[in-house]
Structure formats: structure tokens, C-alpha cells
Amino acid sequence: MAARILIAKVGLDGHDRGAKIVARALKNAGYEVIYTGIRQSPEQVVATAIQEDVSLIGLSCLSGAHIPLFRRVMELLKENNVNVPVFCGGTIPPGDVPILKEMGIAEVFGPGSSLKLIVKKVKEMVGDA
């Protein structure tokens, strides 16, 4: 059975082209993908992750509010005993990558990341590599 992956647009960011492209690439790689749509709160993301029993969560943010939003998602996952890898993407400055990794984000994909690399890393995260 294919891993279930949640792709979530967190915060007030309305730009979802990249998230949809990543979701399609993962679906084409054989994964079951649940896409939340835009403007999701951290609480909504975690509730969906629990409801859908996902194996992996991908967060996307292009608004610049990624650190507080992603931190809240990670806190809620911990509070709800949800132990799944989380990756993220969007317009994330290189200087923010160590902060995101320290909060528990497994992989960070910035602008220009190849779909091939994203799929490869996702396979590693869900144990398909």
C-alpha cells in the first residue's frame, strides 16, 4: 500500500502552484496525496494529518511567515503524539534552513528544487528508498 502524504498550504499564502506541482509529482510516483488547499491553519493541518492517518507531511509557505507557522505545526504534532516526518518548501531563505531543521523539519526545499530530488527524499523519508 502506498504511503499517504499530506501537502498543506499554511497561513494566508494564496499561491499554490508549487504545492500542486509537488503533489502531482508525488502522486505520479505512486503515493496517495491529500492536498489541503490554501489558507490552512496549523490546527487544521494537524487535524487533517490525524484524520487521514498520513505517513508524511509536506508544508508549503511563500508568505514569509514559515517559521512561526511551521513551529506551531510541529508543536501540535508533538502535543497530539503524531510522529511522522515533515518536509517543507516555499520561499525559504537559506539562513532559515538551520532553524527549521532544529525544530524538527526533516527536509527543506527552496525555490528551484527539482521534482526528482523531492521525490527521492520523500522515498527516503517514508522508507521506500
N, C-alpha and C positions, 0 to 999 in steps of 0.2 A: 504494500500500500504506500502511495506517495505521501511524503511529508506535507503537512498543511502549513502554509506560510501566510501570515497576516502582513499586508502592506498598508501602512497608515499615514495619512497626512495630518500632522499635529498642529494645532494652533489656527491662527487666522489666515494662514497662507492659502491662497486660492489657485496656485499654479501646480497642476498635477501631471503635466506631460511626462516628466521624468519618472514619476512613480508608476504611471500607467505603462511606460515602456519597460521598466524593470519587471513589473507584474507580468506582462506579456512574455518576456524572455524566460521568466521562471516557469510560467505555465507551459511554454514550448519545450522546456527542459524536463517536463513530466511532473511538476509539482502542482498540488492543488493550492490555488491562490485565492485568498479572501482580501478584497480591496475595500477599504472603509469609505472612500470618497473624501472630499475636502472638509476642512474645518472641524476636526475631531479634537475633543479634549483628552488629556491624558487618562481621565477616568473612563471615557468611552472606549479608548483604545484597549485598556486593560480588561474592561468588561467583555469586549468582543473577543479578546485573546482567550479568556477563560471560557466563554460560551462556545467558541469554535474549537477549543482544545488544540491549539496550534503548537507546532514544533519549533517555530522560529518567528520572530517579529522583525519587520523592516520598517523603520521610521523615516519619514521624509519631511524636510522643512527648508524653505527658501526665504523665510521672513527675517532671519537673523535672531530669532528667539529660541534657537535649538537647545542651548544649554539649560535654561530653566524648564523648558517643556520636556526634554528628554530625561532630565534629572527626576522630574515628577513621575514620569512613566516608570523609571527604574525603581523609585521608592514604592510606588503602588504595586509593582510586580512582587517586590520583596514582602510587602505587607500582606499580600494575598497568597504567598507561598507559590508563586508561579516561577518556575525555574527553567526558562527557555532562553537560548541565545537571542541577542538583539543586535541588529546592524542598522546603520543609518546612512543617509545620503542627503544631498542638497548643496546649497551654497555654504559650505563649512570652511572657514579659514583654517589653513594648516596649523596655526597656533592653538586652535581649539581641539585638535585631534587628541593630544595627551589628556586633556580634561575629560573628554568623552570616554576615552579608554579607562581612565581612572574610576569613572562612575559605573563601569561595567559593560559598556558598549563593546561588542566583540570585533566589529569591523566598521570602518568609516570610509564611505565612497564619496569623493568630492566630484566637482564638475569634470567631465571628460573621462570618468572611469568607464572602462569598456564593459559591455554586457558579458563578454566572455569571462572576464575577471570576476565579475559579480556572481555569475552562475557557478564558477569554480569555487569561490569562497563559500557560497551557500551550501554547495555539496559537502564541503569540509565541515561546516557548522552542523549540518544535520546527519553527518556520518555516512554520506553516500560517496565519499571520495575514495 
